Amino acid sequence: MAESEKEAALPPKEDFSDWYNELLWMAEIMDVRYPVKGLYVWYPFGFAIRRNTYNIIREILDNSGHQETLFPLLIPENEFMKEAEHIKGFENEVYWVTHGGKDPLDIPLALRPTSETAIYPMYKIWVRSHADFPLKLYQIVNTFRYETKHTRPLIRLREITSFKEAHTVHATWEDAEAQVKEAVGLYTEIYRRLGVPVLRSRRPDWDKFPGADYTDAIDAMMPDGKTLQIGTVHHLGDNFAKTFDIKYEAPDGEQRYATRPAMGFQRGLLQPQFQFMEMTKGLSFLPKSHLSR
């Protein structure tokens, strides 16, 4: 399709939902025709945008002392079910692997909806002394959530292919709070580089991450005047440390529970960039770091 035909065929931006869906197809970002609801296929051009975006994220996180890692996709049921309040927030969204071939598994395996219960059993092994702090790891992975509402590319999906999460460990609640503030600053810098204006807010208790002391969120202001949550930072206190028995030896020789925050870019990381781009002369972005079409 010629560029003039694409422009003419694109719905007006005031009809935002239709405009957004057509944009992803015409610009060859994602194909929605995969035969499973809520799963989408990246076109090569769209995946190149994703790769360039995450190169920016990796650069900023690596320079801040974080290290990239990779934890398994499958989480044993006995580990997944340890944190009751956390699980209550995800129990209706979990995909379960119950068979290997035709044989029932002794322990069902969850496809990660998020990775706390995959990571913390390993932190229990790795964390031994106050000298191990701060431990600052992140990963960029796919996650799975059984969304029953209307699905939409990059907004509400059943496979989130662009999920960045960082999990750090600290000696004290105050050290973890300082990390939360640093994480919000990292978010702000990442989105500045991507050309997306953002707002920070403290979420009310009913909207905080299950099991967290509090949650700070980053929202993007959309062209239609609505906000979209595109990142969160959670102060988890010692709640998960107690559940997974993550202890360290303090300088006085006592065993104490570690404290930890977590930060994550969720399903909306890439979407606001597409909402702020122009289609008058083809697909283009504000930052020079991206591909343009």
Salt bridges, closest charged atoms under 4 A:
GLU28 OE1 - ARG293 NH1 3.29
ASP31 OD2 - ARG33 NH2 2.64
GLU59 OE1 - ARG193 NH2 3.25
GLU68 OE1 - ARG58 NE 2.86
GLU79 OE1 - LYS82 NZ 3.09
GLU147 OE1 - ARG156 NE 3.50
GLU147 OE2 - ARG267 NH1 2.56
GLU165 OE1 - HIS167 NE2 3.00
GLU182 OE2 - LYS136 NZ 3.29
GLU189 OE2 - ARG192 NH2 2.89
ASP207 OD2 - ARG203 NE 3.18
ASP216 OD2 - ARG200 NH2 2.48
ASP216 OD1 - ARG202 NE 2.23
ASP219 OD1 - ARG203 NH2 2.91
ASP238 OD2 - LYS242 NZ 3.70
ASP245 OD2 - LYS124 NZ 2.98
ASP245 OD1 - LYS247 NZ 3.80
ASP252 OD2 - ARG256 NH2 2.49
GLU254 OE1 - ARG256 NE 3.84
